[in-house]
């Protein structure tokens, strides 16, 4: 169609391009000039960015750009600077024992702050964000410790773990008296009644004398004659009504029948010594440390 034969759409009053598809004619509506200039500006900006900043991937790297800027490099530098600052602030903690850290207010506050962050990242999944624990996971606030609640004992437990595979791991097993056919079902029920009585909740009509005999023959070696447990073996105190897995009759029978063997990881290979010290101080100062 020649210039003097330009067709104007009668509905919109806009010139057509001459293209037609199935009776539909294309209108010649050019893009607004402001949009075109914006598009041109972004092209120029993009070319400038490619030249000045890292942009194009290569086989073994990427183009560095004239400015050599790198957000990743800045992030790494900022992290290294933070690490150096923390090391300076914690220089005393590196050489100090956990006992010495507790005795120095400045070091203690720094350790608690660092330990709180490490606890949230590594321990809260099992012990809870508030360290109150849950079924099968010890409450770290109640001053009832299987392996000891002194600062040194807590530090050692964190370092080597419990049944963790560490060469110095803390290791103690609750025997499966039923599964291993050491006691009959009736004897386990009698023993469970006696164990309940130790914390003042024995069922009515229970044969406590028979239960005591069973306890002396099977449990004293680990829990002690007074049933208050032995921290060197990780055996719990049965007289304080604080239960790791539950103190109801059914749970006690289950524990005696199948035993218990909880696991806690060793943090020595996962965390640096300073962080482990800080964790020990934080846990000790949560209120349950001895």
ROPA-315998 format. One line per 8 residues: number of its first residue (from 1); their letters; for each residue x, y negated, z negated of C-alpha. Coordinates in nm, 2 decimals, padded with zeros to 4 digits. Each point is the difference from the previous one (the first is absolute). Example, Ala and Ser with C-alpha at 12.3 -4.5 7.8 and 13.67 -1.06 7.14 Angstrom:
1	AS	01.23,00.45,-00.78 | 00.14,-00.34,00.07 .
This chain:
1	XXXXXXXX	00.00,00.00,00.00 | 00.16,-00.33,00.10 | 00.02,-00.31,-00.22 | -00.29,-00.17,00.17 | -00.22,00.31,-00.06 | 00.04,00.02,-00.38 | -00.29,00.16,-00.16 | -00.16,-00.16,-00.31 .
9	XXXXXXXX	-00.19,00.23,-00.24 | -00.36,-00.14,-00.01 | -00.05,00.09,-00.37 | 00.32,-00.13,-00.16 | 00.11,-00.25,00.26 | 00.35,00.16,00.00 | 00.20,00.08,00.31 | 00.04,00.37,00.07 .
17	XXXXXXXX	00.34,00.16,00.08 | -00.14,00.19,00.30 | 00.04,00.33,-00.19 | -00.31,00.22,-00.02 | -00.07,00.34,-00.16 | -00.33,00.17,00.04 | -00.17,-00.33,00.06 | 00.17,-00.17,-00.30 .
25	XXXXXXXX	00.20,-00.30,00.10 | 00.30,-00.12,-00.20 | -00.01,-00.36,-00.12 | 00.31,-00.22,00.02 | 00.02,-00.11,-00.36 | 00.36,-00.09,-00.08 | 00.14,00.03,-00.35 | -00.01,-00.32,-00.21 .
33	XXXXXXXX	00.33,-00.20,00.03 | 00.05,00.00,-00.38 | -00.01,00.38,00.01 | 00.25,00.02,00.29 | 00.24,-00.23,-00.17 | -00.02,00.20,-00.32 | 00.07,00.32,00.19 | 00.30,-00.17,00.17 .
41	XXXXXXXX	00.13,-00.12,-00.34 | -00.02,00.35,-00.15 | 00.20,00.14,00.30 | 00.27,-00.26,-00.06 | -00.01,00.07,-00.37 | 00.04,00.37,00.06 | 00.30,-00.05,00.23 | 00.16,-00.22,-00.26 .
49	XXXXXXXX	-00.06,00.26,-00.27 | 00.16,00.27,00.21 | 00.31,-00.21,00.04 | 00.03,-00.13,-00.36 | -00.11,00.30,-00.21 | 00.04,00.38,00.00 | -00.25,00.13,00.24 | 00.08,00.26,00.26 .
57	XXXXXXXX	00.07,00.36,-00.10 | 00.32,00.16,00.13 | 00.12,00.36,00.00 | 00.22,-00.05,-00.31 | -00.15,-00.31,-00.16 | -00.17,-00.32,00.12 | 00.08,-00.34,00.14 | 00.12,-00.23,-00.28 .
65	XXXXXXXX	-00.11,-00.33,00.14 | 00.20,-00.32,00.00 | -00.10,-00.08,-00.36 | 00.07,00.35,-00.13 | -00.29,-00.02,-00.24 | -00.13,00.32,-00.16 | -00.28,00.03,-00.26 | 00.12,00.35,-00.09 .
73	XXXXXXXX	00.35,-00.13,-00.06 | -00.14,-00.28,-00.22 | -00.21,00.25,-00.19 | 00.30,00.23,-00.07 | 00.21,-00.30,-00.11 | -00.27,-00.12,-00.23 | -00.03,00.35,-00.15 | 00.38,00.03,-00.05 .
81	XXXXXXXX	00.00,-00.34,-00.17 | -00.28,00.11,-00.23 | 00.19,00.32,-00.09 | 00.32,-00.20,-00.07 | -00.20,-00.24,-00.22 | -00.16,00.29,-00.19 | 00.34,00.17,-00.05 | 00.14,-00.33,-00.14 .
89	XXXXXXXX	-00.30,-00.03,-00.24 | 00.02,00.36,-00.10 | 00.38,00.02,-00.02 | -00.03,00.07,-00.38 | -00.25,00.28,00.05 | 00.23,00.20,00.22 | 00.26,00.06,-00.27 | -00.24,-00.02,-00.30 .
97	XXXXXXXX	-00.16,00.31,-00.15 | -00.38,00.02,-00.03 | 00.03,-00.06,-00.37 | 00.21,-00.32,00.06 | -00.26,-00.12,00.25 | -00.28,00.04,-00.25 | 00.20,-00.20,-00.25 | 00.07,-00.30,00.23 .
105	XXXXXXXX	-00.31,-00.21,00.06 | 00.12,-00.14,00.34 | 00.10,00.34,00.13 | -00.31,00.16,-00.13 | -00.23,-00.25,00.17 | 00.18,00.04,00.33 | -00.02,00.38,-00.03 | -00.37,00.00,-00.08 .
113	XXXXXXXX	-00.07,-00.22,00.30 | 00.20,00.22,00.23 | -00.13,00.32,-00.16 | -00.37,-00.12,00.04 | 00.06,-00.03,00.38 | 00.17,00.34,00.02 | -00.28,00.16,-00.21 | -00.26,-00.12,00.24 .
121	XXXXXXXX	00.19,00.13,00.30 | 00.11,00.34,-00.14 | -00.20,00.10,-00.31 | -00.35,-00.15,00.01 | -00.12,00.26,00.25 | 00.01,00.26,-00.29 | 00.00,-00.20,-00.32 | -00.24,-00.27,00.12 .
129	XXXXXXXX	00.07,-00.37,00.05 | -00.05,-00.06,-00.38 | 00.21,00.31,-00.09 | -00.29,00.16,-00.18 | 00.04,00.32,00.19 | -00.28,00.25,00.08 | -00.07,00.37,-00.02 | 00.33,00.17,00.05 .
137	XXXXXXXX	00.19,-00.33,00.00 | 00.13,-00.13,-00.34 | -00.13,-00.32,-00.15 | 00.31,-00.21,-00.05 | -00.17,-00.24,-00.25 | -00.09,00.24,-00.29 | 00.33,00.09,-00.16 | -00.05,00.37,00.06 .
145	XXXXXXXX	00.30,00.13,00.19 | 00.07,00.35,00.13 | 00.37,-00.07,00.05 | 00.05,-00.30,-00.24 | -00.09,-00.36,00.01 | 00.33,-00.17,-00.10 | 00.15,-00.22,00.26 | 00.28,00.25,00.06 .
153	XXXXXXXX	-00.24,00.29,00.03 | -00.22,-00.19,00.25 | 00.30,-00.09,00.20 | 00.12,00.36,00.02 | -00.35,00.12,00.10 | -00.01,-00.25,00.28 | 00.35,00.10,00.11 | -00.03,00.38,00.01 .
161	XXXXXXXX	-00.38,00.05,00.03 | -00.20,00.30,-00.12 | 00.02,00.32,00.20 | 00.13,-00.22,00.28 | 00.29,00.21,00.13 | 00.26,-00.23,-00.15 | 00.29,00.19,-00.16 | -00.07,-00.16,-00.34 .
169	XXXXXXXX	-00.38,00.01,00.04 | -00.23,00.02,-00.31 | -00.16,00.34,00.02 | -00.27,00.16,-00.22 | -00.28,00.24,00.09 | -00.32,00.07,-00.16 | -00.04,00.38,00.01 | -00.30,00.14,00.19 .
177	XXXXXXXX	-00.12,00.23,-00.28 | -00.30,00.12,00.20 | 00.13,00.02,00.35 | 00.31,00.18,-00.12 | -00.21,00.24,-00.21 | 00.17,-00.09,-00.33 | -00.33,-00.07,-00.18 | -00.35,00.13,00.07 .
185	XXXXXXXX	-00.30,-00.23,00.08 | -00.13,00.04,-00.35 | 00.34,-00.08,-00.16 | 00.03,-00.31,00.22 | -00.34,-00.12,-00.11 | 00.09,00.06,-00.37 | 00.33,-00.18,00.05 | -00.18,-00.29,00.18 .
193	XXXXXXXX	-00.22,-00.04,-00.31 | 00.29,-00.02,-00.23 | 00.18,-00.26,00.23 | -00.32,-00.21,-00.01 | 00.00,00.02,-00.38 | 00.35,-00.15,-00.01 | -00.15,-00.33,00.11 | -00.32,00.04,-00.20 .
201	XXXXXXXX	-00.24,00.13,00.26 | -00.04,00.37,-00.04 | -00.33,00.16,00.10 | -00.22,00.14,-00.28 | 00.05,00.36,-00.09 | 00.34,00.02,00.16 | 00.24,00.26,-00.15 | 00.28,-00.25,-00.09 .
209	XXXXXXXX	00.20,00.25,-00.20 | 00.03,00.23,00.30 | 00.08,-00.30,00.22 | 00.28,-00.11,-00.23 | 00.16,00.34,00.02 | -00.01,-00.02,00.38 | 00.14,-00.35,-00.01 | 00.29,00.11,-00.23 .
217	XXXXXXXX	00.08,00.30,00.23 | -00.02,-00.18,00.33 | 00.02,-00.38,-00.04 | 00.22,-00.10,-00.29 | 00.32,00.05,00.19 | -00.09,-00.30,00.22 | -00.25,-00.21,-00.19 | 00.15,00.05,-00.35 .
225	XXXXXXXX	-00.14,00.14,-00.32 | -00.18,-00.33,-00.06 | -00.13,-00.01,00.36 | 00.15,-00.34,00.05 | 00.20,00.10,00.31 | 00.37,-00.02,00.08 | 00.12,-00.28,00.23 | 00.31,00.18,00.09 .
233	XXXXXXXX	-00.22,00.26,00.17 | -00.27,-00.24,00.12 | -00.27,00.18,-00.20 | -00.28,-00.22,-00.11 | -00.13,-00.09,-00.35 | -00.32,00.20,-00.04 | -00.12,-00.18,-00.32 | -00.05,-00.36,00.13 .
241	XXXXXXXX	-00.31,00.05,00.23 | 00.20,-00.14,00.29 | -00.03,00.23,00.30 | 00.17,-00.02,00.33 | -00.24,00.24,00.19 | -00.30,-00.03,-00.23 | -00.09,00.12,-00.35 | -00.34,00.15,00.06 .
249	XXXXXXXX	-00.03,00.38,-00.06 | -00.02,00.10,00.36 | 00.31,-00.20,00.09 | 00.20,00.14,-00.29 | -00.10,00.35,00.10 | 00.11,-00.07,00.35 | 00.33,-00.14,-00.12 | 00.07,00.31,-00.21 .
257	XXXXXXXX	-00.11,00.23,00.27 | 00.20,-00.14,00.30 | 00.26,-00.22,-00.17 | 00.11,-00.35,00.11 | 00.30,-00.11,00.20 | -00.02,-00.37,00.08 | 00.26,-00.16,00.23 | 00.16,-00.35,-00.01 .
265	XXXXXXXX	00.26,-00.09,00.27 | 00.36,-00.10,-00.08 | 00.05,-00.36,00.09 | 00.38,00.02,00.00 | 00.02,00.07,00.37 | -00.28,-00.24,00.09 | 00.07,-00.31,-00.21 | 00.32,-00.18,-00.09 .
273	XXXXXXXX	00.13,00.02,-00.36 | -00.11,-00.36,-00.08 | -00.35,00.06,00.11 | -00.02,00.32,-00.21 | 00.12,-00.20,-00.30 | -00.26,-00.27,00.07 | -00.27,00.26,00.03 | 00.10,00.16,-00.33 .
281	XXXXXXXX	-00.01,-00.34,-00.17 | -00.34,-00.09,00.15 | -00.16,00.34,-00.10 | 00.15,-00.03,-00.35 | -00.14,-00.35,-00.05 | -00.35,00.09,00.13 | -00.09,00.08,-00.36 | 00.06,00.37,-00.03 .
289	XX	00.38,00.01,-00.04 | 00.14,00.14,-00.32 .
